[in-house]
Structure formats: structure tokens, C-alpha cells
């Protein structure tokens, strides 16, 4: 993803043990279409399975666009 210029990485100035990874402008332009494609695959995978059964199988719910934005803001 670095080679494709989709993400940029850098050592966190306050903690050299941490490598921050952030979307580039190019990566951010692809975020929504990638999310839509992932959502389609997710929906097809769990089609016909009751939502409560899906929730019990995965304790981490599928992130929404808004949740991705919050994660991105935290990493900057």
C-alpha cells in the first residue's frame, strides 16, 4: 500500500515504538468505494442469517464510514 501511495507511515514523535499509518489523498479517495465493496461482501456472506446470530459471532461490529473517520482522526 505504501508502494501504491495509498498510505504513508511515520514513527510517532512521542513514542518511537509506534508506527503511524495514515491514508494519503489517493488512499482516501478509494476508501468509500472499498468500504462499499467490503459491505457488499459482508452482506452477501451473512445473508439469511439472523442479525443477532451474526452479532454473537462477531463481537466487533462492522465499522461504519463515521467510525472509520474517527479512527483516522485519532491516528493523525
Secondary structure as GFF3:
##gff-version 3
##sequence-region A 1 76
A	DSSP	beta_strand	7	12	.	.	.	ID=ss1
A	DSSP	beta_strand	15	23	.	.	.	ID=ss2
A	DSSP	alpha_helix	25	45	.	.	.	ID=ss3
A	DSSP	alpha_helix	51	57	.	.	.	ID=ss4
A	DSSP	alpha_helix	65	75	.	.	.	ID=ss5
###
